[in-house]
C-alpha cells in the first residue's frame, strides 16, 4: 500500500513588481513535489495591473490555486537603497498571513509554507524543509540591506535583529559583540540546521505548530517592529523552537539590480540531478564530522556535540545538530558575492576545504587580526556639535562625558547669547578644540548649518567623526567600548538607537515616538576619496551627508540618550520652534509636532 502524500499549502501575500514576481512564480513551478500534494493561497495586493495579470495566468495554469484580491491599494515605497514600511503595512501583511494559517488549519494541510514574493527558491527547498522534521523552520537567504554593506541572513538570535548570542542580562563589550556577530554569520555559511531566536519570509509551519497557537497576531505589550517578531515571540512562548536551514539558500531579489543574478542562480541550482535522500543524510553526517574534528583540535576543551537523530524536533537536539564553528573558534568573513553564488549550488566545489580546515584557518586569521589590532594605535575620534544657548541645559554634562574618549572637538556656536562658548572651553580644556562662532544663527536653514559644520570638521583632518547634538549622551559603557568600534576595519559607519527621554528616568514610546526602534548614523569614518552628497532641505536634512549608507556600515547595541525633551519647558520651546519653521509639517511629521504637548504620554523606565 503506497504511503499517502503530505499536503502542503504554499501561501504568499503579493505586492510586487512584475519582473520580480515572474521569477518568484517560476521558481514555485520548479519546486520538486515527490510525495507532496501542493496547493497555493495567493493574496493579490498589487497596485500594478501587470502583476495581477501574472497571478491570474499562474492560477489558470493547472495549479491548485486559491487567488484572492485584497481589495486594498496601499502605497509601498521601495528603491535601490532600501524598502520603507509603516505600521499599517506591517499589520495588513500579518492579517494576510493569519488568513493563510486559518485556511491551512480548516482544510487539514500538513504544512503551510509562507514565502515572500521577492524570493527565488532552490528546487529542493520544500522537500528538504519537510524532511528536517521541524515544526517551524526557515530556509536562509542573504541580503545587503544597504548598498555596499555585508550580506546578512534574515534570521537573528534575540530582540529585533541582534545576530549574536547573549544570555539575559549579559553585558557585552562592543568587541565581544563584533566577535559573536561574525561567528554567527560564519556558522550559517556551513550547511546545517540551527536553532535561532527569529526568522521569517521563507518559513515552513507544521500543522502541529498551527494547532498549538502559532499566529501573526500582534502581542500588545511588545513594541518590536514587524509581524515576524511577534510570530517568533509567540512561538517561543508556546514552547515551539525556531530553526533555520542553510543547505539550499534562496536568492533574495531585494533590488531590481538583483534580477541580474537569477540566470546564474537557476543554472547552479538545476544543473545537478535531484539528490538522493540517503546521500543527503550522509552528506549531513560528513558536515557534522568535519566540525567535530575541528572542535577536537582546538586548544580549549569544549563539549563535542553529537549528531541528532533524524526527524526530531526538540531544542536539545537542535543544539546537538549545529554543524558550525563555535564562537570560541573564531570567525570567517561574510561571503563575497562570488562566494555566495558558488554556495548556491548544492554540489561542493572541487578541492573545497572541509569544515575542520575552514574553522582552523579562520581561527588563525582571526587571532592574528586581533593581535595586530591590540598593538596598533587607536584612530583619532573627532567630536562635532552645533550648540546655541545651551549653557543652562545639558552642555556641561554631555561634554564632561565626551571628554573621556574624544581626541578633539569641532563645535559651531550658532549665535549663542549665553555662556555656551565659555563652557566648551572650560570643560574641554586640554583637548584640541576648534570653536567657530556664527554671529547670526543659521538654524532656520539647517542644511546650510550642517554643511558649515561638515566643512569645519573636515579641516581638522579627521579619522572618525562623532556627530552629536548638545543634548545627546551615550550610556556609560560607551566610554569603554568605543575603542573596538574605531578599530573595526570592515566598517565605515556605525548606527545607534536614540531614546527620547521625557524625564530623568523614562523615555517616551508610542505611535509618534519610536526613534529607539530604528538605528541612526552618528559615527562615521572620514573617507577623503568618497564623494559625500548633502540633502538641501531647510529642516530635517540630516546631520551627516545623505549618501553615507553607500559605505559599509554596522549596527551597534550601544544606546544614545536624547535629553532635549526631558523637561516640560524644553518641550514647549521645541513645539514653538517647529510651529514657526514648519507649521504644516512639510519637512517633518505634523502629528508628531502636535503630540509634543500630550499631557499623558506613554513612558518606559530606562535601565542603564
N, C-alpha and C positions, 0 to 999 in steps of 0.2 A: 504494500500500500504506500503510495507516494506521500511525502510529507506536505502538509498544507503550506501555502505561500504566506509569508508575512505581509501584512497590509500596511502600506506607508502612505501618508498624506504629506505632500510637499506644499508648503504654504509660503507665500511671498506677498507683502504689501508693495505695490509698484507705483512709484512716481519717478520716471526715468527718461533720459534722453533716448531717442530711437536707436542710435548706433550702439550704445552700451546695452540696451535692452535686448537687441537682436543677439548679441554674443552670449548674454545670460541665458536666453531661451534655447539657443543652440546647444549650450553646454548641458542643459537639462535633458535634451534628447540624446546626448551621448552617454548619459549615465548607464552603467551596467545594471540589469534588472533581474538577473538569475535568481529564482526563488522568491521574487517580490511581486506583489500586486500594487502598482503605483498609480496614485491619483493626485490631482493638483487642485489647490484652492488659491486662486489669484485674485487680489483686490486691485481693480483699476482705479488708481488715484491720480492719473496723469492729467497734465494740462496741455499736452501736445497730441493732436489727433493721430499723428503717425504712430505714436507709442500705443494708443488704444487700438489702432488697426492691427498692429503686430500681435497684440494679445488675442484679438478676435481670430486672426489666422491660426495662431497656436491652438486655441480652443477648438477650432473646426478641423484640426488636422488628424483626428482619430484618437487623440489623447483623452483620457477621462479627466475633464477639466470642469471645475465649478468656477466660473468667472463672474465676479460681482463688481458693479460700479460703486465707488464710494459716494458719489453724488456731491463731492466737495471739490473746491477749486482753490486750495491754499497755495500761496507762493512759497517756493522753496528755493532759496538763493544759494548758488554754488559757483565757484570759479576755479581757475587753475591753482589758486593758493589754498583754499580751504572750503568747507561747507558751513552754512550758517543755519542753526536750529533755534527755534524758540519753544517755550513750554507747550504751546498749543499743538505744534507739530509732534513733539515727543509723545504726548498722551493720546493724540489721534492714532499714531502708529501702535501704541500699546493696546488701544482698543481693537485695532485690526488683528493683532496677534492673539488677543484673547478670543476673538471670534473663531480663529483657526483652532485654538485649543478646544473650544466648545464643540466644533464640528468633528474633530478627531475623536473626542470622547463620545459624542452622540452616535457616531457611525462605527464605533468599535475598532478603530485603527490601532495597530500595534505600536506605531511610531508616528510622530509628527516631526517633519524636517523643515525648520524655518530658515529661509535663506534670503539675504538681501539681494536686490536685483542688480547690483553692480559687481557681482562675483562671477567668475568663470571657474567651473569645478573640474577637478580631475575625474575621469570616468569611473574610477574605483572608489570614489569618496563614500557614497552612500552604503554600499555593501560592506566596506571596511568599518565604518562607524557602527553599523548594526552588529558586526562581528566582535566589537570590543565588549559587548555585554553591559555597557554603562547606561544608566538611566538618563543622564544629561551629559552630552559630550559635544564639543565643537571641533570642527576642523580648523586648523590655524590658517591665517593669511597674514601677510606683512605689508605695511603701508608706510610711506613717507607722509606723515600728517601735515608737514610743511615742506615746501621745496628745499632741497639741499640738506635735509636732515637724515638721520639714520633710519633704517627700516625698523618698525616696531610691530609686534604682534597685536591682535585685537583682544588679547586676554590679559588679565592682571591678577595680582595677589590679594590686595586689600584696598579699601576705601574706593575712591573714584577711578583711579588708573595708576596706582602705585605698583610698579613692576619690580618689586623686590620683596623678600620675605622679612617679616618682623614680628616679634612676639608682642602681645598687648602691653602697652606702657614702656616698651623698649625704646630708649633714647639712642639714636644712631647719629654719628658724625656724618657730614656730607661725603667724606672719603669712603666710609663704610657703605653708605647708600649707593655710591657710584660702583663700588666693588660688587655689591649684591645685584645691582641693576644689570651690569654686564654679565654676571654669572647666570641670571635668569634668561637673558637673550641667548647666551651660548647654549644653555640647556635645551631650549626649544629649537635649536638648529639640528639637534640629534633626533632621528626618528624614534618616537616613543609615545607613551600616554602618560600625562602628568596631571596631578590634581592642582587646580587653581582656585582663586577666590572669585573671579569674574570672567565672563565670556559673552559671546553674542554673535549675531549676524550670519552664522553658518552652523546651526545647532540642532542636533537630534535629541528629541524628548520622547521617552518611552511612555506607554500607557500607564505604567506603574507610577511614574512621576506625576502625570496628569491627575490620576486618581488620588494622589497624596496631597494635591492642592497647588501644584505649580501654576503660576499665572503671572501676568504682567500688570496686575492691579497696583496702583500707587500705594506705597506704605506711607501713611500720613505723617509719621513722626521722624521721617528720614528725609534729608534735604538733598541727597545726591542727585546729580543731573543724569537723566537718561533712563529709559524704561528697562534696559538690560540690567542696570544696577539693582533696581527693585526686584526684578525677576530672580537675580542671583542671591540677593539677601534673603528673600523668602524661601528659596530652595535650601539654602544653608540652615535656616531656622527650622525647616521641616526635616532636616537630617539627610538631605539628598546631596551627596558630594558632586562637585563640578569638575569635569576633566576636559583637557584639550588633547587632541591627537595631532601629531606632526608628521605622519607618514606621507600625506597627499595634500600639501599646501595648495589652497585656492589662489587664483590671480584676482587681485582687487583692482577694478577699474575706477580708481578714485578720481582721476582726472581724464579729460579727453585724450591727453597725450599717452595715457596708458594703453589705449587701443593698439598702439604700435607693437605691444608685447604679445598680443593674442596669437598671432601666427606661430611664433616660436613656442608658446605655451602648448598649443594644440599639437604641434609636431613632436614635442618632447613627451607629452602625456598619452599619445595614441600610437607611438612608434612600436612599442613592445606588445607582445601577446598578453592577454589577461593573466594575471599572476595566480598560480595555484594556491589555495588557502593553506595547504600543508607547507609549501615552500615559503609562504609569507610568515607563518608561525616560526619556521626555522630561522628566517632572517631576523625576526624579532628577538629570538633567543641569542643569536650571534651578537646583536647590538648590545644586549644586556651583558653578555660575556666580555665584550670589549671594555665596557665601563667598569665591571668588577675587576678586570685585570689592571686597569689604570688605578683604581682605588687601592688595590693591594700594593701597588708600587709607590704610594705616597709616603712621605716621611712621617706624617701624623697619622696615628691609628684611628680608624673610624669603623663603625659597624657597616659590613658589606650587605647591601640589600639583596635579597633572594628574589628570583623571578616568581611572579604570582601565577597562580593557576589561571587558565583562560576563562573568559566569561564570568568573572566575578565582579562585584560592584561595591566593595567596601572601601572606606577611606584607608584602612590599614594596608590593604592590598595595593592600593594606588601608590602608597609610599614605597612599597617594595619594588614596584614596577618602573620607577622613574629611572630611565636609562640615560643619564646625562652626567657630566662633571658636576661635582658638588661645589658650593661656594668656596669651600676651603681649598679647592684645587686650582682656582684661578678662573679667568675668563678668556674667551676669544672675542675678537672684534665682530660687530654686526656684519651681516652679509653685504658684499658689494652687489651691484645689480647683476653682474655676470655670474657670481656665485649663486645668487637667488635663482636665476634661470636654470643653472645646472641642477640645482637641488629640486626643481620642479619635476624632474624625471625620477621615476621610482627605481630605475636601474642605476646602480653605483657606477661612477666613472672608473675607468681602468686605473689601477695603481692608486686608488683613493686610500688615504690614511684610515686606519682603524680608529674606533672611538678612543682606545687607550693611547694611541700615538698622538691624536689630536689634543687630548687632555694634557698629556705630558708636555707637548710643545707649548701649548697655551699657558700652562703654569709657569714654565721657564721664562717666556716672554713677559708675562705679567709681573713676575717677581723682579726681572731686570728693569722693567719700566719704572716700578715704584722705588727701586734702589736709586735709580738716576734722579727721579723726582725729589727724593728726600734730601739729596745733596745740592740741588740747584737752587739759586736764589729765587725768592718769590717774586712774580711780576708786580709791577707798580700798580697801585689802586688809587685812582683819582675820583674824589667825591665832587659832584657838581650839583648845584642847587640854585633855585631862584627864590628870593626872600623879599617880602615887603611888609614892613611894620610888624615883624614877628617877635619883637623884644619882650612883650608881655605874654607871649603864648608858649610855644614848646621849643623854641630855637635853642636855648641853653641846654635843655635836657637832651635833645637829639644830638647836638654837636658833641656833648660830653661822651655819649655812647660811640659816635662815629670815630672820634679821635683814637679809639682803642685799636683800630685796624686800618685806617686810611694812611696813605703816604703823602698826599697833597690834596688841596681843595681849590675849586674854582667856583666862586659864588657871585651871582648877579644880584646886587641890591637894587631892586626895581622901584626907585623913587620913594624910599622909606623916609619918614619924618620923625622916627624914634631912634632908639639906640641899637638898632639891628646890626649895623656895621661894627660898632664897638664890641658887641657880644661875640661876633665872629672872630675878631682879632684876639679878644681875651681868651676865649675857650680853646681856640686852635693855636695858641702861642707855642712856638717850637715846631710847627708843621707848616711847610710851604703853603702860602695862601695867596691866590690871585683874586682880589676883590674888585669887581667892576661896578661902578655906580651909575645908574640912569637917573638923570635929574627929573625926567618925566616918565611916569610908568608906561610900559608898553603892554600891559595885561589885556587891554581892550582888543589887541591884535596878538593873540597868543602865538601864532605861527612866527611872527617877527621876533617875539621874545625868545622862543625856543631856538630859532636859528642863531640868534646872537649868543645864546648860552652855548650852543654847539661850537660855534666858531671860536669862542674864547677858550673852551676846554681843549680844542684841537691844538691851540697854540702851545699848550703845556707838554706836547709830545706824549700823550697818554698811552698806556698799555691796556689797562682795563678801566672802564668808566662806570661808576655807580651813580645813577641819576635818581635822586630822591628830592621830594619836597620838604619844606621846613617843618612839617608836622608828621613826618613818617619815620618810623624807627623799627628796626628788626627785633625779633625776640632775642633773648640774652645769648643763646647758643650760637648765634651768627658770628660773634667775635672769634670763637674757637674753630668754626667750620669754614670760614671764608678762604683760608689758605688753600684748601683742597679744591675749591671751585676755581681759583685763579690759576692753579697748576693743571687744570684739565685741558689737554691739548686738542681733544677731538671736538671741542665746543667753543663757539664764539659768542654765545648769548645764553643767559640764564633767565628763566621766568619764575616768578614767585606769586603766591596768593596774598592779596591785600585785604585786610579786615578793617571795616569801618567801625571804629569804636564810638559808642553813644554815651558812655560814661567811662570811669576809670577801669572798670572790670567787665564790661559787657560790649559785645559787638552786635550790630543790627543784622537781622536776617529775615527777609520777606520777599515778596514778588518784585519789589523795586530795588532792594539792597542785597545783591548776591555776588558782589565782586570777588568774594573769597572763594567762590566756586569756579573761578577762572584763573589761569596763570598768565601773568602780565610781565612784559620785559622791563627789567631795571638794571641789569648788569651786562655790559657789552664790551667785548674786546674790540679795540680800535684797529681797523684794517685800512692802512693808507691806500692800498690798491683797490679798495671796494668803492663803487660809485654810490654813495648814500643819497637817497632821494627823500624829499620832505612833502608832507601834507600841508596845504596852504589855508586850511580852514581857520578863521579867526578865533574860534573856540573849539576845544576838544580836538586839537590837531595831533595830539600825542607828544610826549616829551622826548622821544627819540625818532630818528628817521623812519619813514613808513615802510621801507623795504628791508628792514633788518631780518625778517624771517626767511630771507633768502640765504642767510648764513646758518651754518649748523648750530642747533640750539637744543637745550635740555630743560626739563622741569626740575625745580628744586623744592624739597619739602620744607625748607626754612620759610617762616611766616613773617609777614610785614604788617605792622600795626599802623593804621591811619588814625591819628588823634584829632584831626581837624574838625570832626563832628561831635566831639565828646562833651561839649558844653552847649547849653541852650543858646547863649548869646552868639557863639560862633556859628551855630546852625542858622540863626536868623540873618547874620551877616552874609552867609553864603547864599541863602534864599534870595535876599535882596539883590545880590550881585548877579545871579542868574536871571532874575526878572528884569534887570537893567540891560544886560548884554545879550540875552537870548530869550525874550519873553514868550516867543511862540514855539520854543523847543526846536528851532531849526537845526541846531548843531548838536543837541543832546536829546533828552527824553523828558518832555514836559510833565508827564505823570509823575516821574521821579522828583522833579523840582517841587511839585505840589505836595508830595509826600514828606518833604523835609520837616514840615511843621506838624506832622502827625503826633498828637499828644499821647498815643498809646502804641508805640511801635513794638514789634517782637524782638526781644533782646536775648542773647545767648551768652552764658558765662564764659569767660576766657580762662584757659588753663595754660600756664607758661610751660 
